[in-house]
């Protein structure tokens, strides 16, 4: 905006104030009186609350609540030890072979997969793949496949054909201790 426009706006504001016959000093005095009145009303409300709390018989009991706790805690002779039952071992002894009962988990389904190999390629190359493309894997031809159960390596094997379907013959099973180490 230009300076001429600002001057025009200021002149219009002054003219509007003169036309409204508003005295700035009177307006300030009115605002101050309103603030003082609101302050006195707040004080009177606070006084009413104090009077109501003084008349309320439960207010005294609530006020002495901290003292009741302090006096109860100070009375050492009222504290008594609760009787406790003696502990007994109610567990069942494990069988001689120390194997837990597996019946509970035998029907849980698991996912078995065979992994031929892996590789990493940029998305640019992935988008360029089409029918007939060859993806190089990290395994050599004739190397055993990995047998995974729920993503955990449990064995190695080789591909076989059984009744026109692919199968896998396990050649090496990962020991139980190695499987537990891989889980951690």
C-alpha positions as CSV (number, residue, x, y, z in Angstrom):
1,X,0.0,0.0,0.0
2,X,1.2,3.5,-0.6
3,X,1.7,6.2,2.0
4,X,-1.3,8.2,0.5
5,X,-3.6,5.2,1.2
6,X,-2.3,4.9,4.8
7,X,-2.9,8.6,5.5
8,X,-6.4,8.3,4.1
9,X,-7.2,5.4,6.4
10,X,-5.8,7.3,9.5
11,X,-7.9,10.4,8.6
12,X,-11.0,8.2,8.2
13,X,-10.4,6.6,11.6
14,X,-10.0,9.9,13.3
15,X,-13.2,11.3,11.6
16,X,-15.1,8.2,12.7
17,X,-13.9,8.6,16.3
18,X,-14.9,12.3,16.2
19,X,-18.3,11.4,14.7
20,X,-19.0,8.8,17.4
21,X,-18.1,11.4,20.1
22,X,-16.0,8.8,21.9
23,X,-13.7,10.1,24.6
24,X,-10.7,7.9,24.9
25,X,-10.2,8.8,28.6
26,X,-13.8,7.9,29.4
27,X,-13.5,4.6,27.5
28,X,-10.3,3.7,29.5
29,X,-12.1,4.6,32.8
30,X,-15.0,2.4,31.8
31,X,-12.7,-0.6,31.1
32,X,-10.8,-0.1,34.4
33,X,-14.1,0.0,36.3
34,X,-15.2,-3.3,34.6
35,X,-12.0,-4.9,35.6
36,X,-12.3,-3.8,39.2
37,X,-15.9,-5.0,39.3
38,X,-14.9,-8.4,37.9
39,X,-12.1,-8.7,40.5
40,X,-14.5,-7.9,43.4
41,X,-17.0,-10.5,42.0
42,X,-14.2,-13.1,42.0
43,X,-13.4,-12.2,45.6
44,X,-17.0,-12.6,46.6
45,X,-17.3,-16.0,44.9
46,X,-14.1,-17.1,46.8
47,X,-15.6,-15.9,50.1
48,X,-18.8,-17.8,49.4
49,X,-16.8,-21.0,48.7
50,X,-14.9,-20.5,51.9
51,X,-18.1,-20.0,53.9
52,X,-19.7,-23.1,52.3
53,X,-16.6,-25.2,53.1
54,X,-16.7,-24.0,56.7
55,X,-20.3,-25.1,57.1
56,X,-19.7,-28.5,55.4
57,X,-19.1,-31.1,58.2
58,X,-17.3,-33.5,55.8
59,X,-14.9,-30.7,54.9
60,X,-13.3,-31.0,58.3
61,X,-13.0,-34.7,58.0
62,X,-11.4,-34.3,54.6
63,X,-9.0,-31.7,56.0
64,X,-7.9,-34.0,58.8
65,X,-7.3,-36.9,56.5
66,X,-3.6,-36.3,56.3
67,X,-3.4,-36.2,60.1
68,X,-5.3,-39.5,60.4
69,X,-2.8,-41.2,58.2
70,X,0.1,-39.7,60.0
71,X,-1.2,-40.9,63.4
72,X,-2.0,-44.4,62.0
73,X,1.5,-44.7,60.7
74,X,2.9,-43.6,64.0
75,X,1.2,-46.3,65.9
76,X,3.7,-49.2,65.8
77,X,1.9,-51.5,68.1
78,X,-1.1,-51.9,65.7
79,X,1.1,-53.3,62.9
80,X,1.0,-57.1,63.0
81,X,2.7,-59.6,60.7
82,X,0.2,-61.6,58.5
83,X,0.4,-65.4,58.9
84,X,2.0,-67.0,55.9
85,X,1.6,-70.6,54.6
86,X,4.8,-72.6,54.2
87,X,5.9,-73.2,50.7
88,X,5.7,-76.7,49.3
89,X,6.9,-78.0,45.9
90,X,3.8,-79.3,44.1
91,X,5.5,-79.8,40.7
92,X,5.4,-83.1,39.0
93,X,8.8,-84.8,38.5
94,X,9.9,-85.0,34.9
95,X,10.2,-88.4,33.2
96,X,13.5,-90.2,33.0
97,X,14.3,-89.0,29.4
98,X,13.6,-85.3,30.4
99,X,11.4,-84.6,27.3
100,X,8.3,-82.6,27.7
101,X,5.0,-83.8,26.5
102,X,4.8,-82.9,22.8
103,X,1.1,-83.8,22.3
104,X,0.2,-80.1,22.8
105,X,2.1,-78.9,19.8
106,X,1.9,-81.8,17.3
107,X,-1.1,-80.4,15.4
108,X,0.3,-76.9,14.9
109,X,0.8,-76.3,11.2
110,X,4.2,-75.0,9.9
111,X,5.3,-73.8,6.5
112,X,8.1,-75.7,4.8
113,X,10.0,-74.1,1.9
114,X,13.0,-75.1,-0.2
115,X,15.4,-72.4,-1.2
116,X,17.4,-72.8,-4.4
117,X,19.4,-69.6,-3.9
118,X,19.3,-65.9,-3.4
119,X,20.4,-62.7,-5.1
120,X,20.1,-59.0,-4.8
121,X,19.4,-56.8,-7.8
122,X,18.5,-53.1,-8.2
123,X,14.9,-52.2,-8.9
124,X,16.0,-50.9,-12.4
125,X,17.1,-54.5,-13.3
126,X,14.1,-56.0,-11.7
127,X,11.7,-53.9,-13.8
128,X,13.6,-55.0,-17.0
129,X,13.0,-58.7,-16.4
130,X,10.7,-60.5,-18.9
131,X,10.0,-64.0,-20.1
132,X,13.2,-65.8,-20.8
133,X,15.3,-63.6,-18.5
134,X,17.9,-65.4,-16.4
135,X,18.6,-64.3,-12.8
136,X,22.0,-65.4,-11.4
137,X,21.8,-66.9,-7.9
138,X,24.4,-67.2,-5.2
139,X,24.6,-71.0,-5.4
140,X,26.5,-73.3,-7.7
141,X,24.7,-75.9,-9.9
142,X,24.4,-79.2,-8.0
143,X,24.7,-77.5,-4.6
144,X,22.1,-78.8,-2.1
145,X,18.9,-76.8,-1.4
146,X,18.1,-75.3,1.9
147,X,15.0,-76.7,3.7
148,X,13.3,-74.0,5.8
149,X,10.6,-74.4,8.4
150,X,8.9,-71.1,9.1
151,X,12.0,-69.4,7.8
152,X,14.4,-71.3,10.0
153,X,17.0,-73.6,8.3
154,X,16.6,-77.2,9.4
155,X,18.2,-79.3,6.6
156,X,19.9,-79.5,3.2
157,X,18.7,-81.7,0.4
158,X,18.6,-82.5,-3.3
159,X,15.7,-82.3,-5.7
160,X,14.1,-85.6,-6.8
161,X,11.1,-86.6,-9.0
162,X,8.3,-88.6,-7.3
163,X,5.3,-89.5,-9.5
164,X,5.8,-86.6,-11.8
165,X,6.1,-84.2,-8.8
166,X,9.2,-82.5,-7.4
167,X,10.3,-83.6,-4.0
168,X,13.4,-83.2,-1.9
169,X,15.7,-85.9,-0.4
170,X,17.3,-84.7,2.9
171,X,21.0,-85.1,2.7
172,X,22.0,-83.2,5.9
173,X,19.9,-82.3,8.9
174,X,21.0,-79.3,11.0
175,X,21.6,-80.4,14.6
176,X,19.3,-79.3,17.3
177,X,21.9,-77.1,19.0
178,X,22.7,-75.3,15.7
179,X,19.0,-74.7,15.1
180,X,18.7,-73.2,18.6
181,X,21.7,-71.0,18.0
182,X,20.2,-69.7,14.7
183,X,16.9,-68.8,16.5
184,X,18.8,-66.5,18.9
